[in-house]
Amino acid sequence: MMKNRGSLITMTLYLLFLLIPIYWLINMSLKTNTEITSTFSIYPQTFTFANYVTILTDPSWYMGYVNSMIYVVMNTVISITVALPAAYAFSRYSFMGDKHLFFWLLTNRMSPPAVFALPFFQLYSSIGLFDTHIAVALAHCLFNVPLAVWILEGFMRGVPKEIDETAYIDGYSFPRFFIRIFMPLVASGIGVAAFFCFMFSWVELLLSRTLTAVNAKSIAATMTRTVSASGMDWGVLAAAGVLTIIPGALVIYFVRNYIAKGFALGRV
């Protein structure tokens, strides 16, 4: 009984510790800059939604969310589409250099985005893709595709090869077998891979800031412009941070079951 009570207290304290930054962000978003900079209070003395109104009515702010959502969705679709056949090949076939190729893919995930920022900038400026959504989406594929391949390969390796052979005997073509039989068997892996691709693309700042200027500027890059001659606009920045958390929270809610299976079965 005492052990269970101790575990409950420890978990409660841990959750409170994790929630303090989020609470403080929401707390700041409901204050004026004057109150934020002049007094210390655990809750707003005067509630104000002016910061959220600024975010939702100023095109330079809300278009950052629109741009981010466009290229993040594009990147997730491209990454999963490319990773599915690649992961299937790694899980089903052995060929010369397969392990070296697999490791090389993972090294792209290990490399910091700063290494690729200048080459991407030069390349996209030369071919006219600078400041477009597809530019950021393709750049993020550099580290999201290896991640998706690694996750999906772990799920696919757990599917018996006899299923493939049985489908071929029954007359299934490979595309029909892959879409109608194999993909539903690894649906959890697809959900987990899509979740991580979405989240890594959503929070990435350096490439999205380097490769955009106005038309495709992300919310993460927009949030860095809150410094002005009058100082830091803390309230608007906090409101933008709160709204930035919402898409990630929604994605976690919809794929929560897949994530749980991913931790149990795949390489998560």
URFENMO-V420744 format. One record per helix or strand of 3 or more residues. SS is the DSSP state (h for helix, s for strand). FROM is the first residue (numbers start at 1). TO is the last residue. If there is no record, write none. Layout:
((SS:FROM:TO) (SS:FROM:TO))
This chain:
((h:2:29) (h:33:38) (h:50:57) (h:59:92) (h:98:110) (h:114:127) (h:133:157) (h:161:169) (h:174:185) (h:187:203) (h:206:210) (h:219:225) (h:234:254) (h:256:265))
